Amino acid sequence: PTTGKPLQTNLLSYKPSGSGEIELHLSCGRDSYWASLIPKVDGCTNFHDWPVSQRVKIKQASYLDSYQPYYPHSVNKTVADYHVVWSGESSRYMGYQCQANYYGFLESKNDITGRWTRVMTAGQADDLALTFPTFYAKRHPYSRRYGPLNKADGIIKWYASVDRPKTRVIVLVDPDNWLTNPIDDIAQKVSKGHIVAQRAWYAGSSKLQELWEKVCKKNCQEKVYATAVPYFVHTDDLEAIAPLWRMYTLMLKERTEVDKPFQKAYQSLQIDWGSEMLGWNFACAHLGLGTTVLPNIQARDVDRPVPPDREKEVKMIHMGRAWFPKHYQPAKRWQHTEGAAWNYRGIQVWCKCNTTADEIYPWPVPEGTDFQSRITLEYLYKSRERFGEIPSSPLRPRNYHEPLA
């Protein structure tokens, strides 16, 4: 600029306008894409000191205005009863979760009346999109600082695209929510203006309502429901929720970066990592949506083992770790040194936190293995058996958590 001030250290925010899109690049090299600004869905967006853009590329047309060639649901002539959706990236960490998540959808017979979509944050589709129904959503500039923002941001772009969903009920899950039973009975409870969701771990905390009244933009006296995935929601409501979900998520997360007393005051809600969960709760309160909160839609890996007589009631697991019984001697082969706090559950043989989680699947599963561990290891092994090895690819960087840009 003529003032002599460098752009990257003096630009405070972006405000895109027009009908195309703006690509941000880390360098002048060909493969340095890292984020996009799309006037159709992005308003004024804060600029941060990392990542640093060295090049800006203006595109006259937005990719949202063209059908994605690998996304199959836009050409479906029938409309499903519900649509299971999750947000993720293309990485080693997410690759096996994609396989197992889709396997669970099929194995639990939800494909009979439902559909499934991976909303993948990246500048392009990956090779898994050839097998697993995928809508790719170009990156928001803040997504590199806080990955869970992709959940709301990807949904916004899906609805703004020509590939927007047609189904009346959307079921939002996480990549590590693996379906074990049909969910049509819960989907039928959804109506416009009324959501069904899992009770969040912070339910009962007075801090949630206190925080809402501090940051709210509308309906400040509205009750906030402490909910977590899965969210069963009417499609019209989700279209309204998504921009507010992103707005509140950004508001909370950006404030925690600069206001440490604020972060400390609400650390009991895990506001640093859980801003997107709180953002969802606040978006629903902002719109005055009613909610039915259910306690046991999912079973977390660290919850008490599901007893055999309840296995048909649990709709999905939230996987993370897996244990073999302590008396099972072959388990020593896979025993982890990490996770000592959970030793009472058995011998830990697998954890998604381990950088070999996509390569080592303990098998076979012995008698006496708890429900959550059994489903985790069965889905890992059998999804790989069904869909094959995930090949090495530049679309999945070798570092376990590093995503495709």
Secondary structure, DSSP 8 states (H G I E B T S, - for coil): -TT---HHHH--EE---SSSEEEEESSSSTT-EEEEE-TTT--SEE--SSS---EEEEESS-GGGS--TT--GGG-SS--SEEEEEEE-SSHHHHHHHHHHHHHHHHTTTTTTEEEEEEEESSS--GGGGTS-EEEE---TTTTT-TTHHHHHHHHHHHHSTT----SEEEEE-TTEEE-S--HHHHTT-BTTEEEEEE-TTTT-HHHHHHHHHH-SS-TTS----EEEEEEEEHHHHHHHHHHHHHHHHHHHHHHHH-HHHHHHTGGGTTTT-HHHHHHHHHHHHHT-EEEEES-SEEETTS----GGGTTT--EEE-SEEEE-TT-GGGGGG--SS-GGGGGG-EEEEETTSTTTTT----S--TT--HHHHHHHHHHHHHHHHH-----BTTB-SSSS----
